[in-house]
Amino acid sequence: MTLTKAHIVENLFAKNIFTKTESAQIIETLFEIIKQTLERGEDVLISGFGKFSVKEKNQRRGRNPQTGDPIMLSPRKVVTFKCSGVLRERINLGERDG
Amino acid sequence: MTKSELIETLAKAEGITLKAAETAVNVAFQSMEQALIRSDRLEIRGFGSFKVKNYEGYKGRNPKTGELIEVSAKKLPFFKVGKELKERVNGSTPPEPKS
């Protein structure tokens, strides 16, 4: 099964604080704030979950994997995620084979 | 930005109490944690997706002492950035490879 935003909205609605529409709006805003923060190049650190950071990649020579032609890849930014130690342990403590 | 700053920003943006915003942030990340603990896939449109990868055990060496060690099998979540976020961190237009 794949967890989606709709499931998170459902879980928030189940807390009986917000209506379904409000829950959807709040979850939308939550991810929008995280995206805006990363867009500014700022890290997002969620204790117990992990850290999202933006890393600058230099220009480098690459190859077109289909044709093998050498190409120059422009400098770019990538988003990386580092899992927290706590979450990593919880994932590994779960059933050994999923 | 930390979790508490995220809670404050969300409370302000949505005009809700800090306590309500904290519940929302906790529900979101707890839902995501639970999915990863079950080794379920997790996909947030426009943000990214997570997948738990299984790594097999291998014999490695302690890089400091050179000592032979057994690295046991492990699971690690892998994050793949979504198209929208990928483009936004690069300034709305996706980078064009120069030839």
N, CA and C atoms of all chains as a GROMACS GRO file, in nm:
protein
  591
    1MET      N    1   0.084  -0.119   0.000
    1MET     CA    2   0.000   0.000   0.000
    1MET      C    3   0.088   0.125   0.000
    2THR      N    4   0.039   0.228  -0.065
    2THR     CA    5   0.113   0.355  -0.066
    2THR      C    6   0.038   0.458   0.016
    3LEU      N    7   0.110   0.520   0.109
    3LEU     CA    8   0.049   0.628   0.188
    3LEU      C    9   0.055   0.756   0.105
    4THR      N   10  -0.059   0.826   0.098
    4THR     CA   11  -0.062   0.952   0.024
    4THR      C   12  -0.109   1.064   0.116
    5LYS      N   13  -0.112   1.185   0.060
    5LYS     CA   14  -0.158   1.301   0.134
    5LYS      C   15  -0.301   1.280   0.184
    6ALA      N   16  -0.383   1.213   0.103
    6ALA     CA   17  -0.523   1.188   0.140
    6ALA      C   18  -0.532   1.110   0.272
    7HIS      N   19  -0.440   1.015   0.294
    7HIS     CA   20  -0.440   0.938   0.419
    7HIS      C   21  -0.403   1.027   0.537
    8ILE      N   22  -0.307   1.116   0.516
    8ILE     CA   23  -0.264   1.206   0.624
    8ILE      C   24  -0.381   1.299   0.660
    9VAL      N   25  -0.452   1.349   0.559
    9VAL     CA   26  -0.568   1.436   0.581
    9VAL      C   27  -0.674   1.359   0.663
   10GLU      N   28  -0.696   1.235   0.626
   10GLU     CA   29  -0.792   1.148   0.695
   10GLU      C   30  -0.753   1.131   0.843
   11ASN      N   31  -0.622   1.108   0.867
   11ASN     CA   32  -0.574   1.091   1.004
   11ASN      C   33  -0.589   1.219   1.087
   12LEU      N   34  -0.571   1.334   1.022
   12LEU     CA   35  -0.586   1.461   1.094
   12LEU      C   36  -0.734   1.486   1.124
   13PHE      N   37  -0.818   1.458   1.025
   13PHE     CA   38  -0.963   1.475   1.042
   13PHE      C   39  -1.014   1.388   1.158
   14ALA      N   40  -0.956   1.270   1.175
   14ALA     CA   41  -0.996   1.175   1.279
   14ALA      C   42  -0.967   1.227   1.420
   15LYS      N   43  -0.884   1.334   1.430
   15LYS     CA   44  -0.853   1.392   1.561
   15LYS      C   45  -0.968   1.478   1.613
   16ASN      N   46  -1.071   1.499   1.528
   16ASN     CA   47  -1.189   1.577   1.566
   16ASN      C   48  -1.160   1.721   1.606
   17ILE      N   49  -1.063   1.782   1.540
   17ILE     CA   50  -1.032   1.923   1.566
   17ILE      C   51  -1.079   2.007   1.448
   18PHE      N   52  -1.058   1.954   1.329
   18PHE     CA   53  -1.088   2.028   1.207
   18PHE      C   54  -1.189   1.955   1.120
   19THR      N   55  -1.255   2.033   1.032
   19THR     CA   56  -1.342   1.970   0.932
   19THR      C   57  -1.252   1.905   0.827
   20LYS      N   58  -1.312   1.828   0.738
   20LYS     CA   59  -1.237   1.762   0.633
   20LYS      C   60  -1.167   1.865   0.544
   21THR      N   61  -1.239   1.972   0.509
   21THR     CA   62  -1.182   2.077   0.424
   21THR      C   63  -1.066   2.147   0.492
   22GLU      N   64  -1.085   2.179   0.621
   22GLU     CA   65  -0.977   2.244   0.697
   22GLU      C   66  -0.855   2.152   0.705
   23SER      N   67  -0.879   2.024   0.734
   23SER     CA   68  -0.769   1.928   0.745
   23SER      C   69  -0.688   1.925   0.616
   24ALA      N   70  -0.758   1.922   0.502
   24ALA     CA   71  -0.691   1.917   0.372
   24ALA      C   72  -0.609   2.043   0.349
   25GLN      N   73  -0.668   2.158   0.384
   25GLN     CA   74  -0.602   2.287   0.367
   25GLN      C   75  -0.474   2.295   0.453
   26ILE      N   76  -0.486   2.249   0.578
   26ILE     CA   77  -0.372   2.256   0.672
   26ILE      C   78  -0.256   2.167   0.625
   27ILE      N   79  -0.287   2.046   0.579
   27ILE     CA   80  -0.182   1.955   0.533
   27ILE      C   81  -0.116   2.011   0.406
   28GLU      N   82  -0.199   2.071   0.320
   28GLU     CA   83  -0.146   2.136   0.198
   28GLU      C   84  -0.048   2.246   0.236
   29THR      N   85  -0.088   2.331   0.332
   29THR     CA   86  -0.004   2.442   0.377
   29THR      C   87   0.124   2.390   0.442
   30LEU      N   88   0.111   2.284   0.521
   30LEU     CA   89   0.227   2.225   0.588
   30LEU      C   90   0.337   2.188   0.488
   31PHE      N   91   0.299   2.117   0.382
   31PHE     CA   92   0.400   2.078   0.283
   31PHE      C   93   0.448   2.198   0.201
   32GLU      N   94   0.359   2.297   0.183
   32GLU     CA   95   0.398   2.417   0.111
   32GLU      C   96   0.506   2.493   0.188
   33ILE      N   97   0.492   2.499   0.322
   33ILE     CA   98   0.592   2.568   0.404
   33ILE      C   99   0.728   2.496   0.393
   34ILE      N  100   0.725   2.364   0.397
   34ILE     CA  101   0.849   2.286   0.385
   34ILE      C  102   0.914   2.311   0.248
   35LYS      N  103   0.831   2.313   0.144
   35LYS     CA  104   0.884   2.336   0.009
   35LYS      C  105   0.945   2.476  -0.003
   36GLN      N  106   0.874   2.578   0.053
   36GLN     CA  107   0.926   2.715   0.047
   36GLN      C  108   1.058   2.727   0.119
   37THR      N  109   1.070   2.658   0.234
   37THR     CA  110   1.192   2.664   0.313
   37THR      C  111   1.309   2.605   0.234
   38LEU      N  112   1.286   2.490   0.172
   38LEU     CA  113   1.390   2.426   0.092
   38LEU      C  114   1.425   2.510  -0.030
   39GLU      N  115   1.324   2.576  -0.085
   39GLU     CA  116   1.343   2.663  -0.201
   39GLU      C  117   1.440   2.777  -0.166
   40ARG      N  118   1.433   2.825  -0.041
   40ARG     CA  119   1.525   2.930   0.004
   40ARG      C  120   1.664   2.874   0.033
   41GLY      N  121   1.679   2.744   0.024
   41GLY     CA  122   1.808   2.680   0.051
   41GLY      C  123   1.826   2.645   0.197
   42GLU      N  124   1.719   2.659   0.276
   42GLU     CA  125   1.728   2.631   0.420
   42GLU      C  126   1.690   2.486   0.449
   43ASP      N  127   1.761   2.423   0.542
   43ASP     CA  128   1.732   2.284   0.582
   43ASP      C  129   1.603   2.276   0.663
   44VAL      N  130   1.538   2.162   0.660
   44VAL     CA  131   1.422   2.138   0.744
   44VAL      C  132   1.452   2.016   0.832
   45LEU      N  133   1.459   2.041   0.963
   45LEU     CA  134   1.496   1.935   1.056
   45LEU      C  135   1.376   1.895   1.142
   46ILE      N  136   1.330   1.772   1.124
   46ILE     CA  137   1.216   1.722   1.202
   46ILE      C  138   1.271   1.617   1.298
   47SER      N  139   1.280   1.654   1.426
   47SER     CA  140   1.341   1.560   1.521
   47SER      C  141   1.259   1.432   1.527
   48GLY      N  142   1.327   1.319   1.530
   48GLY     CA  143   1.261   1.190   1.534
   48GLY      C  144   1.224   1.138   1.396
   49PHE      N  145   1.233   1.225   1.294
   49PHE     CA  146   1.200   1.182   1.158
   49PHE      C  147   1.323   1.190   1.068
   50GLY      N  148   1.376   1.310   1.052
   50GLY     CA  149   1.496   1.324   0.970
   50GLY      C  150   1.518   1.466   0.925
   51LYS      N  151   1.616   1.483   0.839
   51LYS     CA  152   1.651   1.617   0.793
   51LYS      C  153   1.650   1.625   0.641
   52PHE      N  154   1.581   1.727   0.589
   52PHE     CA  155   1.581   1.754   0.446
   52PHE      C  156   1.679   1.869   0.423
   53SER      N  157   1.773   1.851   0.333
   53SER     CA  158   1.862   1.962   0.301
   53SER      C  159   1.879   1.978   0.151
   54VAL      N  160   1.922   2.099   0.115
   54VAL     CA  161   1.947   2.131  -0.025
   54VAL      C  162   2.098   2.133  -0.046
   55LYS      N  163   2.144   2.055  -0.139
   55LYS     CA  164   2.288   2.051  -0.168
   55LYS      C  165   2.313   2.107  -0.308
   56GLU      N  166   2.421   2.186  -0.317
   56GLU     CA  167   2.460   2.243  -0.446
   56GLU      C  168   2.549   2.144  -0.519
   57LYS      N  169   2.515   2.116  -0.642
   57LYS     CA  170   2.599   2.027  -0.722
   57LYS      C  171   2.672   2.110  -0.828
   58ASN      N  172   2.802   2.088  -0.842
   58ASN     CA  173   2.880   2.159  -0.942
   58ASN      C  174   2.849   2.108  -1.082
   59GLN      N  175   2.886   2.191  -1.178
   59GLN     CA  176   2.877   2.148  -1.318
   59GLN      C  177   2.968   2.026  -1.336
   60ARG      N  178   2.922   1.927  -1.409
   60ARG     CA  179   3.009   1.812  -1.432
   60ARG      C  180   2.984   1.751  -1.570
   61ARG      N  181   3.084   1.678  -1.615
   61ARG     CA  182   3.069   1.610  -1.742
   61ARG      C  183   2.990   1.482  -1.719
   62GLY      N  184   2.893   1.457  -1.801
   62GLY     CA  185   2.818   1.333  -1.791
   62GLY      C  186   2.802   1.272  -1.929
   63ARG      N  187   2.723   1.170  -1.936
   63ARG     CA  188   2.698   1.108  -2.065
   63ARG      C  189   2.550   1.083  -2.083
   64ASN      N  190   2.504   1.096  -2.203
   64ASN     CA  191   2.368   1.057  -2.235
   64ASN      C  192   2.365   0.904  -2.224
   65PRO      N  193   2.287   0.852  -2.129
   65PRO     CA  194   2.291   0.707  -2.106
   65PRO      C  195   2.241   0.627  -2.227
   66GLN      N  196   2.161   0.691  -2.314
   66GLN     CA  197   2.109   0.619  -2.428
   66GLN      C  198   2.209   0.611  -2.543
   67THR      N  199   2.274   0.725  -2.570
   67THR     CA  200   2.363   0.729  -2.686
   67THR      C  201   2.510   0.722  -2.646
   68GLY      N  202   2.540   0.750  -2.518
   68GLY     CA  203   2.679   0.750  -2.474
   68GLY      C  204   2.752   0.878  -2.509
   69ASP      N  205   2.680   0.974  -2.568
   69ASP     CA  206   2.741   1.102  -2.603
   69ASP      C  207   2.779   1.180  -2.478
   70PRO      N  208   2.900   1.238  -2.475
   70PRO     CA  209   2.936   1.320  -2.359
   70PRO      C  210   2.855   1.450  -2.358
   71ILE      N  211   2.803   1.489  -2.242
   71ILE     CA  212   2.731   1.616  -2.229
   71ILE      C  213   2.779   1.687  -2.104
   72MET      N  214   2.758   1.817  -2.097
   72MET     CA  215   2.794   1.894  -1.978
   72MET      C  216   2.668   1.914  -1.896
   73LEU      N  217   2.669   1.868  -1.772
   73LEU     CA  218   2.554   1.887  -1.684
   73LEU      C  219   2.573   2.017  -1.608
   74SER      N  220   2.473   2.104  -1.613
   74SER     CA  221   2.483   2.235  -1.550
   74SER      C  222   2.481   2.222  -1.398
   75PRO      N  223   2.534   2.324  -1.326
   75PRO     CA  224   2.526   2.320  -1.180
   75PRO      C  225   2.380   2.319  -1.138
   76ARG      N  226   2.346   2.245  -1.035
   76ARG     CA  227   2.207   2.235  -0.993
   76ARG      C  228   2.199   2.210  -0.843
   77LYS      N  229   2.079   2.223  -0.791
   77LYS     CA  230   2.056   2.196  -0.650
   77LYS      C  231   1.975   2.068  -0.637
   78VAL      N  232   2.008   1.987  -0.540
   78VAL     CA  233   1.932   1.865  -0.516
   78VAL      C  234   1.884   1.862  -0.372
   79VAL      N  235   1.770   1.800  -0.348
   79VAL     CA  236   1.717   1.786  -0.213
   79VAL      C  237   1.756   1.647  -0.162
   80THR      N  238   1.817   1.642  -0.044
   80THR     CA  239   1.853   1.512   0.012
   80THR      C  240   1.781   1.493   0.146
   81PHE      N  241   1.764   1.367   0.182
   81PHE     CA  242   1.699   1.335   0.309
   81PHE      C  243   1.790   1.243   0.389
   82LYS      N  244   1.812   1.280   0.516
   82LYS     CA  245   1.888   1.194   0.606
   82LYS      C  246   1.794   1.150   0.716
   83CYS      N  247   1.773   1.019   0.724
   83CYS     CA  248   1.682   0.962   0.822
   83CYS      C  249   1.738   0.979   0.964
   84SER      N  250   1.653   1.009   1.060
   84SER     CA  251   1.699   1.022   1.199
   84SER      C  252   1.733   0.884   1.254
   85GLY      N  253   1.824   0.880   1.349
   85GLY     CA  254   1.865   0.753   1.410
   85GLY      C  255   1.749   0.682   1.476
   86VAL      N  256   1.661   0.760   1.538
   86VAL     CA  257   1.544   0.703   1.606
   86VAL      C  258   1.453   0.632   1.506
   87LEU      N  259   1.423   0.698   1.394
   87LEU     CA  260   1.335   0.638   1.294
   87LEU      C  261   1.402   0.516   1.230
   88ARG      N  262   1.532   0.529   1.205
   88ARG     CA  263   1.606   0.419   1.145
   88ARG      C  264   1.596   0.293   1.231
   89GLU      N  265   1.608   0.313   1.361
   89GLU     CA  266   1.597   0.200   1.454
   89GLU      C  267   1.457   0.140   1.451
   90ARG      N  268   1.357   0.229   1.449
   90ARG     CA  269   1.219   0.181   1.448
   90ARG      C  270   1.188   0.105   1.320
   91ILE      N  271   1.243   0.149   1.208
   91ILE     CA  272   1.221   0.079   1.081
   91ILE      C  273   1.285  -0.060   1.087
   92ASN      N  274   1.404  -0.068   1.147
   92ASN     CA  275   1.476  -0.195   1.151
   92ASN      C  276   1.424  -0.289   1.260
   93LEU      N  277   1.356  -0.233   1.361
   93LEU     CA  278   1.298  -0.317   1.465
   93LEU      C  279   1.170  -0.384   1.418
   94GLY      N  280   1.105  -0.321   1.319
   94GLY     CA  281   0.983  -0.379   1.261
   94GLY      C  282   1.019  -0.514   1.202
   95GLU      N  283   0.919  -0.582   1.147
   95GLU     CA  284   0.944  -0.715   1.091
   95GLU      C  285   1.069  -0.711   1.004
   96ARG      N  286   1.152  -0.815   1.015
   96ARG     CA  287   1.278  -0.822   0.941
   96ARG      C  288   1.255  -0.818   0.791
   97ASP      N  289   1.153  -0.889   0.746
   97ASP     CA  290   1.122  -0.887   0.604
   97ASP      C  291   0.978  -0.843   0.582
   98GLY      N  292   0.964  -0.729   0.512
   98GLY     CA  293   0.834  -0.666   0.497
   98GLY      C  294   0.739  -0.740   0.408
   99MET      N  295   1.517   2.522   0.949
   99MET     CA  296   1.388   2.524   1.016
   99MET      C  297   1.369   2.396   1.096
  100THR      N  298   1.329   2.412   1.220
  100THR     CA  299   1.306   2.295   1.305
  100THR      C  300   1.156   2.265   1.310
  101LYS      N  301   1.123   2.154   1.378
  101LYS     CA  302   0.984   2.116   1.390
  101LYS      C  303   0.902   2.225   1.461
  102SER      N  304   0.959   2.284   1.568
  102SER     CA  305   0.883   2.386   1.641
  102SER      C  306   0.864   2.512   1.557
  103GLU      N  307   0.963   2.546   1.473
  103GLU     CA  308   0.947   2.661   1.384
  103GLU      C  309   0.843   2.632   1.277
  104LEU      N  310   0.838   2.507   1.234
  104LEU     CA  311   0.738   2.466   1.135
  104LEU      C  312   0.598   2.479   1.195
  105ILE      N  313   0.584   2.438   1.321
  105ILE     CA  314   0.455   2.448   1.392
  105ILE      C  315   0.411   2.595   1.402
  106GLU      N  316   0.505   2.682   1.440
  106GLU     CA  317   0.474   2.826   1.452
  106GLU      C  318   0.432   2.885   1.318
  107THR      N  319   0.509   2.851   1.213
  107THR     CA  320   0.479   2.904   1.080
  107THR      C  321   0.343   2.857   1.031
  108LEU      N  322   0.312   2.730   1.058
  108LEU     CA  323   0.183   2.674   1.016
  108LEU      C  324   0.068   2.740   1.092
  109ALA      N  325   0.087   2.761   1.224
  109ALA     CA  326  -0.016   2.825   1.306
  109ALA      C  327  -0.049   2.964   1.252
  110LYS      N  328   0.056   3.039   1.220
  110LYS     CA  329   0.039   3.175   1.170
  110LYS      C  330  -0.030   3.174   1.033
  111ALA      N  331   0.019   3.088   0.944
  111ALA     CA  332  -0.034   3.083   0.807
  111ALA      C  333  -0.182   3.044   0.803
  112GLU      N  334  -0.221   2.954   0.893
  112GLU     CA  335  -0.358   2.903   0.890
  112GLU      C  336  -0.449   2.971   0.993
  113GLY      N  337  -0.392   3.058   1.077
  113GLY     CA  338  -0.471   3.123   1.180
  113GLY      C  339  -0.530   3.024   1.280
  114ILE      N  340  -0.449   2.924   1.317
  114ILE     CA  341  -0.493   2.826   1.416
  114ILE      C  342  -0.401   2.833   1.539
  115THR      N  343  -0.441   2.770   1.648
  115THR     CA  344  -0.359   2.776   1.769
  115THR      C  345  -0.232   2.692   1.751
  116LEU      N  346  -0.134   2.722   1.835
  116LEU     CA  347  -0.008   2.646   1.831
  116LEU      C  348  -0.034   2.498   1.858
  117LYS      N  349  -0.124   2.473   1.952
  117LYS     CA  350  -0.157   2.335   1.989
  117LYS      C  351  -0.218   2.258   1.872
  118ALA      N  352  -0.308   2.327   1.800
  118ALA     CA  353  -0.371   2.264   1.683
  118ALA      C  354  -0.268   2.239   1.573
  119ALA      N  355  -0.179   2.338   1.554
  119ALA     CA  356  -0.075   2.323   1.452
  119ALA      C  357   0.021   2.210   1.489
  120GLU      N  358   0.048   2.198   1.618
  120GLU     CA  359   0.138   2.091   1.665
  120GLU      C  360   0.075   1.954   1.636
  121THR      N  361  -0.057   1.943   1.661
  121THR     CA  362  -0.127   1.818   1.632
  121THR      C  363  -0.115   1.785   1.483
  122ALA      N  364  -0.137   1.886   1.399
  122ALA     CA  365  -0.131   1.863   1.254
  122ALA      C  366   0.008   1.814   1.211
  123VAL      N  367   0.113   1.881   1.262
  123VAL     CA  368   0.249   1.843   1.225
  123VAL      C  369   0.281   1.702   1.276
  124ASN      N  370   0.240   1.675   1.399
  124ASN     CA  371   0.264   1.541   1.455
  124ASN      C  372   0.190   1.432   1.378
  125VAL      N  373   0.063   1.459   1.345
  125VAL     CA  374  -0.015   1.359   1.270
  125VAL      C  375   0.053   1.332   1.136
  126ALA      N  376   0.097   1.440   1.069
  126ALA     CA  377   0.161   1.423   0.937
  126ALA      C  378   0.285   1.334   0.947
  127PHE      N  379   0.375   1.368   1.039
  127PHE     CA  380   0.501   1.292   1.045
  127PHE      C  381   0.482   1.154   1.107
  128GLN      N  382   0.387   1.141   1.201
  128GLN     CA  383   0.360   1.008   1.257
  128GLN      C  384   0.302   0.916   1.150
  129SER      N  385   0.214   0.971   1.064
  129SER     CA  386   0.158   0.890   0.956
  129SER      C  387   0.270   0.841   0.865
  130MET      N  388   0.363   0.931   0.835
  130MET     CA  389   0.474   0.898   0.746
  130MET      C  390   0.566   0.795   0.812
  131GLU      N  391   0.594   0.814   0.942
  131GLU     CA  392   0.679   0.719   1.015
  131GLU      C  393   0.616   0.579   1.014
  132GLN      N  394   0.485   0.574   1.044
  132GLN     CA  395   0.417   0.445   1.049
  132GLN      C  396   0.425   0.372   0.916
  133ALA      N  397   0.410   0.448   0.806
  133ALA     CA  398   0.418   0.387   0.673
  133ALA      C  399   0.556   0.329   0.650
  134LEU      N  400   0.660   0.404   0.688
  134LEU     CA  401   0.797   0.357   0.667
  134LEU      C  402   0.828   0.238   0.756
  135ILE      N  403   0.776   0.238   0.879
  135ILE     CA  404   0.798   0.125   0.970
  135ILE      C  405   0.733  -0.002   0.913
  136ARG      N  406   0.617   0.014   0.847
  136ARG     CA  407   0.553  -0.101   0.782
  136ARG      C  408   0.619  -0.135   0.648
  137SER      N  409   0.722  -0.056   0.611
  137SER     CA  410   0.790  -0.070   0.481
  137SER      C  411   0.696  -0.042   0.364
  138ASP      N  412   0.594   0.042   0.390
  138ASP     CA  413   0.504   0.084   0.283
  138ASP      C  414   0.569   0.197   0.205
  139ARG      N  415   0.526   0.212   0.081
  139ARG     CA  416   0.569   0.325   0.004
  139ARG      C  417   0.492   0.448   0.052
  140LEU      N  418   0.548   0.563   0.026
  140LEU     CA  419   0.486   0.686   0.074
  140LEU      C  420   0.506   0.791  -0.032
  141GLU      N  421   0.396   0.853  -0.078
  141GLU     CA  422   0.412   0.951  -0.184
  141GLU      C  423   0.333   1.078  -0.156
  142ILE      N  424   0.404   1.190  -0.150
  142ILE     CA  425   0.340   1.319  -0.132
  142ILE      C  426   0.359   1.395  -0.262
  143ARG      N  427   0.249   1.411  -0.337
  143ARG     CA  428   0.254   1.478  -0.467
  143ARG      C  429   0.321   1.615  -0.458
  144GLY      N  430   0.414   1.640  -0.547
  144GLY     CA  431   0.479   1.771  -0.554
  144GLY      C  432   0.593   1.786  -0.455
  145PHE      N  433   0.601   1.693  -0.359
  145PHE     CA  434   0.707   1.701  -0.259
  145PHE      C  435   0.809   1.590  -0.285
  146GLY      N  436   0.763   1.467  -0.274
  146GLY     CA  437   0.854   1.356  -0.301
  146GLY      C  438   0.796   1.225  -0.252
  147SER      N  439   0.873   1.119  -0.271
  147SER     CA  440   0.826   0.988  -0.227
  147SER      C  441   0.937   0.918  -0.148
  148PHE      N  442   0.895   0.829  -0.061
  148PHE     CA  443   0.988   0.751   0.021
  148PHE      C  444   0.966   0.604  -0.006
  149LYS      N  445   1.075   0.531  -0.002
  149LYS     CA  446   1.068   0.388  -0.020
  149LYS      C  447   1.173   0.327   0.073
  150VAL      N  448   1.136   0.222   0.144
  150VAL     CA  449   1.233   0.158   0.232
  150VAL      C  450   1.311   0.056   0.151
  151LYS      N  451   1.442   0.072   0.150
  151LYS     CA  452   1.527  -0.021   0.076
  151LYS      C  453   1.592  -0.119   0.170
  152ASN      N  454   1.598  -0.244   0.128
  152ASN     CA  455   1.665  -0.347   0.206
  152ASN      C  456   1.810  -0.358   0.161
  153TYR      N  457   1.900  -0.348   0.255
  153TYR     CA  458   2.041  -0.366   0.223
  153TYR      C  459   2.087  -0.497   0.283
  154GLU      N  460   2.155  -0.578   0.203
  154GLU     CA  461   2.205  -0.705   0.253
  154GLU      C  462   2.329  -0.682   0.339
  155GLY      N  463   2.354  -0.776   0.429
  155GLY     CA  464   2.473  -0.768   0.512
  155GLY      C  465   2.598  -0.794   0.430
  156TYR      N  466   2.709  -0.742   0.472
  156TYR     CA  467   2.835  -0.767   0.402
  156TYR      C  468   2.950  -0.760   0.501
  157LYS      N  469   3.066  -0.812   0.459
  157LYS     CA  470   3.184  -0.804   0.544
  157LYS      C  471   3.258  -0.676   0.508
  158GLY      N  472   3.278  -0.591   0.606
  158GLY     CA  473   3.346  -0.466   0.580
  158GLY      C  474   3.466  -0.451   0.670
  159ARG      N  475   3.528  -0.335   0.661
  159ARG     CA  476   3.642  -0.308   0.748
  159ARG      C  477   3.622  -0.176   0.820
  160ASN      N  478   3.662  -0.172   0.943
  160ASN     CA  479   3.663  -0.046   1.015
  160ASN      C  480   3.768   0.042   0.947
  161PRO      N  481   3.725   0.155   0.888
  161PRO     CA  482   3.820   0.236   0.811
  161PRO      C  483   3.936   0.290   0.897
  162LYS      N  484   3.915   0.300   1.026
  162LYS     CA  485   4.020   0.354   1.113
  162LYS      C  486   4.124   0.248   1.148
  163THR      N  487   4.075   0.130   1.188
  163THR     CA  488   4.168   0.028   1.238
  163THR      C  489   4.197  -0.082   1.135
  164GLY      N  490   4.115  -0.089   1.030
  164GLY     CA  491   4.134  -0.193   0.929
  164GLY      C  492   4.080  -0.328   0.972
  165GLU      N  493   4.020  -0.330   1.089
  165GLU     CA  494   3.964  -0.452   1.148
  165GLU      C  495   3.847  -0.505   1.065
  166LEU      N  496   3.841  -0.634   1.044
  166LEU     CA  497   3.732  -0.695   0.967
  166LEU      C  498   3.605  -0.697   1.052
  167ILE      N  499   3.496  -0.645   0.998
  167ILE     CA  500   3.369  -0.646   1.074
  167ILE      C  501   3.255  -0.695   0.986
  168GLU      N  502   3.157  -0.753   1.052
  168GLU     CA  503   3.038  -0.801   0.983
  168GLU      C  504   2.935  -0.690   0.986
  169VAL      N  505   2.895  -0.640   0.870
  169VAL     CA  506   2.788  -0.539   0.866
  169VAL      C  507   2.658  -0.614   0.840
  170SER      N  508   2.565  -0.605   0.936
  170SER     CA  509   2.443  -0.683   0.922
  170SER      C  510   2.344  -0.616   0.826
  171ALA      N  511   2.249  -0.696   0.779
  171ALA     CA  512   2.147  -0.645   0.687
  171ALA      C  513   2.070  -0.532   0.753
  172LYS      N  514   2.030  -0.434   0.675
  172LYS     CA  515   1.956  -0.322   0.732
  172LYS      C  516   1.857  -0.266   0.632
  173LYS      N  517   1.763  -0.189   0.685
  173LYS     CA  518   1.666  -0.118   0.601
  173LYS      C  519   1.692   0.030   0.617
  174LEU      N  520   1.683   0.103   0.507
  174LEU     CA  521   1.698   0.248   0.513
  174LEU      C  522   1.594   0.313   0.422
  175PRO      N  523   1.530   0.422   0.469
  175PRO     CA  524   1.437   0.489   0.381
  175PRO      C  525   1.513   0.571   0.278
  176PHE      N  526   1.462   0.571   0.156
  176PHE     CA  527   1.523   0.644   0.048
  176PHE      C  528   1.424   0.748   0.000
  177PHE      N  529   1.467   0.873  -0.010
  177PHE     CA  530   1.378   0.981  -0.052
  177PHE      C  531   1.406   1.020  -0.196
  178LYS      N  532   1.299   1.028  -0.274
  178LYS     CA  533   1.314   1.075  -0.412
  178LYS      C  534   1.235   1.204  -0.424
  179VAL      N  535   1.303   1.312  -0.460
  179VAL     CA  536   1.238   1.442  -0.465
  179VAL      C  537   1.134   1.445  -0.577
  180GLY      N  538   1.021   1.511  -0.551
  180GLY     CA  539   0.915   1.522  -0.650
  180GLY      C  540   0.949   1.626  -0.756
  181LYS      N  541   0.880   1.617  -0.870
  181LYS     CA  542   0.909   1.704  -0.984
  181LYS      C  543   0.896   1.852  -0.948
  182GLU      N  544   0.786   1.887  -0.881
  182GLU     CA  545   0.761   2.028  -0.849
  182GLU      C  546   0.871   2.085  -0.758
  183LEU      N  547   0.903   2.013  -0.652
  183LEU     CA  548   1.005   2.061  -0.558
  183LEU      C  549   1.142   2.069  -0.624
  184LYS      N  550   1.172   1.969  -0.706
  184LYS     CA  551   1.299   1.965  -0.778
  184LYS      C  552   1.315   2.090  -0.864
  185GLU      N  553   1.206   2.128  -0.932
  185GLU     CA  554   1.211   2.245  -1.018
  185GLU      C  555   1.216   2.373  -0.936
  186ARG      N  556   1.145   2.373  -0.824
  186ARG     CA  557   1.141   2.495  -0.743
  186ARG      C  558   1.274   2.526  -0.676
  187VAL      N  559   1.345   2.425  -0.628
  187VAL     CA  560   1.477   2.454  -0.566
  187VAL      C  561   1.577   2.504  -0.671
  188ASN      N  562   1.548   2.473  -0.797
  188ASN     CA  563   1.636   2.519  -0.904
  188ASN      C  564   1.585   2.647  -0.971
  189GLY      N  565   1.492   2.715  -0.905
  189GLY     CA  566   1.442   2.841  -0.956
  189GLY      C  567   1.344   2.825  -1.070
  190SER      N  568   1.231   2.768  -1.043
  190SER     CA  569   1.115   2.744  -1.132
  190SER      C  570   1.145   2.673  -1.264
  191THR      N  571   1.252   2.712  -1.334
  191THR     CA  572   1.280   2.643  -1.460
  191THR      C  573   1.378   2.529  -1.435
  192PRO      N  574   1.347   2.410  -1.488
  192PRO     CA  575   1.440   2.300  -1.470
  192PRO      C  576   1.571   2.328  -1.543
  193PRO      N  577   1.684   2.282  -1.489
  193PRO     CA  578   1.812   2.313  -1.552
  193PRO      C  579   1.824   2.248  -1.689
  194GLU      N  580   1.867   2.327  -1.786
  194GLU     CA  581   1.887   2.276  -1.922
  194GLU      C  582   2.030   2.228  -1.934
  195PRO      N  583   2.052   2.103  -1.970
  195PRO     CA  584   2.190   2.059  -1.985
  195PRO      C  585   2.255   2.131  -2.102
  196LYS      N  586   2.372   2.189  -2.077
  196LYS     CA  587   2.446   2.257  -2.184
  196LYS      C  588   2.531   2.156  -2.258
  197SER      N  589   2.541   2.170  -2.390
  197SER     CA  590   2.620   2.073  -2.464
  197SER      C  591   2.765   2.120  -2.477
   0.00000   0.00000   0.00000
